[in-house]
């Protein structure tokens, strides 16, 4: 086996970054909403205790999701050796000898493609969109070479979509990031207008929160773009 296939793959930093942004955004949204319901300055919440409980559950759940992404980035690993593939997850670890693989199914979904390795008693699912572009390419090549061709299915469709016409996702990710920034500022303006027209001080809190998060996230996007530019220079 090629020595390049003897290595450990980590999740791409994008997963960690999204986790950080989501955690900060939903945490701020939760704190602001709970404070608005707790003080209930203008009496907008007829049942403040119920509102506090609902805000805590909803925003707390999304905050935990962001923390899960951060934990996944630092915890999850995929290790390939000459004989086995080992997938370390947040909760459990799976290992499978390559000579025990009964089927390797290449899939077009989710975004970025995926594959499932199946043995007699184990199933390992890999989502290539979770890895950097270079790692994704190397990992696909290693799996393609390591598993017998007659045990692989749907390779032609996978190759056509993700190898022969491999899309550059960096521009799409940047576009999505800026859309999120504009949405945050848009909500900030909307809440500010509602506050100015007498809808209550809670909308001022929401406007300030969205403005702060939008500003912070826009600076974060610019920083990531600068780092990527310096790396490619």
C-alpha positions as CSV (number, residue, x, y, z in Angstrom):
1,X,0.0,0.0,0.0
2,X,1.1,3.5,-0.8
3,X,2.7,5.2,2.2
4,X,0.5,8.3,1.6
5,X,-2.4,6.1,2.8
6,X,-0.7,5.6,6.2
7,X,-2.0,8.6,8.0
8,X,-4.6,10.2,10.2
9,X,-7.2,12.7,8.8
10,X,-8.9,15.4,10.8
11,X,-12.0,17.4,10.1
12,X,-11.5,20.6,8.2
13,X,-11.2,23.8,10.3
14,X,-14.5,25.1,8.7
15,X,-16.4,22.7,11.0
16,X,-14.7,24.3,14.0
17,X,-15.3,27.8,12.8
18,X,-19.0,27.2,12.1
19,X,-19.3,25.7,15.6
20,X,-17.7,28.7,17.2
21,X,-19.9,31.2,15.3
22,X,-23.1,29.2,16.0
23,X,-22.2,28.9,19.7
24,X,-21.6,32.6,20.1
25,X,-24.6,33.7,18.1
26,X,-27.1,31.4,19.7
27,X,-25.7,32.0,23.2
28,X,-26.0,35.8,22.7
29,X,-29.5,35.3,21.3
30,X,-30.5,33.1,24.2
31,X,-29.1,35.5,26.9
32,X,-30.7,38.5,25.2
33,X,-34.1,36.8,24.9
34,X,-34.1,35.5,28.5
35,X,-33.1,39.0,29.8
36,X,-35.8,40.6,27.8
37,X,-38.4,38.2,29.2
38,X,-37.1,38.4,32.7
39,X,-37.2,42.2,33.0
40,X,-40.3,42.5,30.8
41,X,-40.0,46.2,30.9
42,X,-43.1,47.0,28.8
43,X,-45.2,44.0,29.8
44,X,-44.8,42.4,26.4
45,X,-44.6,38.9,27.9
46,X,-47.8,38.0,29.7
47,X,-46.1,34.8,31.1
48,X,-42.4,35.7,31.5
49,X,-41.5,32.4,33.2
50,X,-42.9,30.4,30.3
51,X,-41.1,32.6,27.8
52,X,-37.8,32.2,29.7
53,X,-38.2,28.4,29.7
54,X,-39.0,28.4,26.0
55,X,-36.1,30.7,25.1
56,X,-33.7,28.6,27.2
57,X,-34.8,25.4,25.5
58,X,-34.7,26.6,22.0
59,X,-31.6,28.8,22.0
60,X,-29.9,26.4,24.4
61,X,-30.4,23.5,22.0
62,X,-28.8,25.4,19.1
63,X,-25.9,26.4,21.4
64,X,-25.3,22.8,22.3
65,X,-25.3,22.0,18.5
66,X,-22.5,24.6,18.0
67,X,-20.6,23.1,21.0
68,X,-21.0,19.6,19.4
69,X,-19.4,20.8,16.2
70,X,-16.4,22.2,18.1
71,X,-16.1,19.0,20.1
72,X,-16.3,16.9,16.9
73,X,-13.5,18.9,15.3
74,X,-11.1,18.2,18.2
75,X,-12.2,14.6,18.9
76,X,-13.0,13.0,15.6
77,X,-10.2,11.2,13.6
78,X,-10.0,8.9,10.7
79,X,-6.8,6.7,10.6
80,X,-5.8,4.5,7.7
81,X,-3.0,2.0,8.1
82,X,-1.8,-0.8,5.8
83,X,-4.4,-3.2,7.2
84,X,-7.2,-1.2,8.8
85,X,-9.4,1.9,8.8
86,X,-10.3,3.3,12.2
87,X,-13.0,6.0,12.7
88,X,-12.8,7.8,16.1
89,X,-16.1,9.6,16.8
90,X,-17.2,11.8,19.7
91,X,-19.1,8.9,21.3
92,X,-17.8,5.7,19.7
93,X,-14.9,4.3,17.7
94,X,-15.2,1.9,14.8
95,X,-12.4,-0.2,13.2
96,X,-12.5,-2.4,10.2
97,X,-9.7,-4.5,8.5
98,X,-9.6,-3.8,4.8
99,X,-9.6,-7.5,4.0
100,X,-12.9,-7.8,5.9
101,X,-14.7,-5.2,3.7
102,X,-17.6,-6.8,1.8
103,X,-18.8,-3.7,0.0
104,X,-17.7,-0.1,-0.6
105,X,-20.6,2.0,-1.8
106,X,-19.8,5.5,-3.2
107,X,-22.6,8.0,-2.7
108,X,-23.4,11.4,-4.2
109,X,-25.0,12.8,-1.0
110,X,-24.6,14.7,1.2
111,X,-22.8,17.6,-0.3
112,X,-19.3,16.6,-1.1
113,X,-20.1,12.9,-1.5
114,X,-19.7,10.0,0.9
115,X,-19.1,6.3,1.1
116,X,-20.1,3.4,3.2
117,X,-17.8,0.5,4.0
118,X,-19.6,-2.6,5.1
119,X,-18.2,-5.8,6.7
120,X,-19.8,-8.7,8.4
121,X,-20.4,-6.9,11.7
122,X,-19.4,-3.2,11.1
123,X,-20.5,-0.3,9.0
124,X,-18.4,2.8,8.6
125,X,-19.8,5.9,6.9
126,X,-17.4,8.7,5.6
127,X,-18.6,12.1,4.5
128,X,-15.9,13.6,2.4
129,X,-17.3,17.1,2.8
130,X,-16.0,17.1,6.4
131,X,-12.4,17.0,5.2
132,X,-10.2,19.6,3.4
133,X,-10.0,19.4,-0.4
134,X,-6.5,17.8,-0.4
135,X,-7.4,15.3,2.3
136,X,-10.6,14.4,0.5
137,X,-8.8,13.7,-2.7
138,X,-6.1,11.6,-1.0
139,X,-8.7,9.7,1.0
140,X,-10.8,8.8,-2.0
141,X,-7.7,7.6,-3.9
142,X,-6.6,5.5,-0.9
143,X,-10.0,3.8,-0.5
144,X,-10.3,3.3,-4.3
145,X,-6.9,1.5,-4.3
146,X,-7.2,-0.4,-1.1
147,X,-10.6,-2.1,-1.7
148,X,-11.0,-4.6,-4.5
149,X,-12.8,-3.0,-7.5
150,X,-15.4,-5.7,-7.7
151,X,-16.5,-4.8,-4.2
152,X,-17.1,-1.2,-5.1
153,X,-20.4,0.1,-6.4
154,X,-21.6,3.5,-7.9
155,X,-18.0,4.6,-8.6
156,X,-18.7,5.8,-12.1
157,X,-21.4,8.3,-10.9
158,X,-19.3,9.4,-8.0
159,X,-16.2,9.9,-10.2
160,X,-18.2,11.9,-12.7
161,X,-19.6,14.3,-10.1
162,X,-16.7,14.7,-7.7
163,X,-13.5,13.7,-9.5
164,X,-13.9,14.5,-13.2
165,X,-15.7,17.8,-12.5
166,X,-14.6,18.6,-9.0
167,X,-16.3,21.8,-7.9
168,X,-14.4,24.6,-6.1
169,X,-16.3,25.1,-2.8
170,X,-14.3,28.0,-1.4
171,X,-16.3,30.6,-3.4
172,X,-19.6,29.1,-2.5
173,X,-18.6,29.0,1.2
174,X,-17.6,32.7,1.1
175,X,-20.8,33.6,-0.6
176,X,-22.9,31.8,2.0
177,X,-20.9,33.5,4.8
178,X,-21.6,37.0,3.4
179,X,-25.3,36.1,3.0
180,X,-25.4,35.3,6.7
181,X,-23.7,38.6,7.5
182,X,-26.3,40.5,5.5
183,X,-29.1,38.6,7.1
184,X,-27.8,39.5,10.6
185,X,-27.5,43.2,9.7
186,X,-30.9,43.0,8.1
187,X,-32.5,41.7,11.3
188,X,-30.6,44.3,13.3
189,X,-32.2,47.1,11.2
190,X,-35.6,45.4,11.4
191,X,-35.5,45.2,15.2
192,X,-34.2,48.7,15.5
193,X,-37.1,50.0,13.4
194,X,-39.5,48.0,15.6
195,X,-38.0,49.6,18.7
196,X,-38.1,53.1,17.3
197,X,-41.8,52.6,16.4
198,X,-42.6,51.7,20.0
199,X,-42.7,48.0,20.0
200,X,-40.7,47.7,23.2
201,X,-37.1,47.7,24.5
202,X,-36.6,44.0,23.8
203,X,-36.3,44.8,20.1
204,X,-33.4,47.2,20.9
205,X,-31.7,44.3,22.7
206,X,-32.2,42.1,19.7
207,X,-31.0,44.8,17.3
208,X,-27.8,45.3,19.3
209,X,-27.2,41.6,19.5
210,X,-27.6,41.1,15.8
211,X,-25.4,44.1,15.1
212,X,-22.6,42.8,17.3
213,X,-22.8,39.2,16.0
214,X,-22.9,40.4,12.4
215,X,-19.9,42.7,12.9
216,X,-17.9,40.0,14.7
217,X,-18.7,37.4,12.0
218,X,-17.8,39.7,9.1
219,X,-14.4,40.4,10.7
220,X,-14.0,36.6,11.2
221,X,-14.9,35.9,7.5
222,X,-12.3,38.5,6.4
223,X,-9.7,37.0,8.6
224,X,-10.3,33.5,7.2
225,X,-10.2,34.8,3.7
226,X,-6.9,36.6,4.4
227,X,-5.4,33.4,5.9
228,X,-6.5,31.4,2.9
229,X,-5.0,34.0,0.5
230,X,-1.7,34.0,2.3
231,X,-1.5,30.2,2.2
232,X,-2.2,30.1,-1.5
233,X,0.3,33.0,-2.3
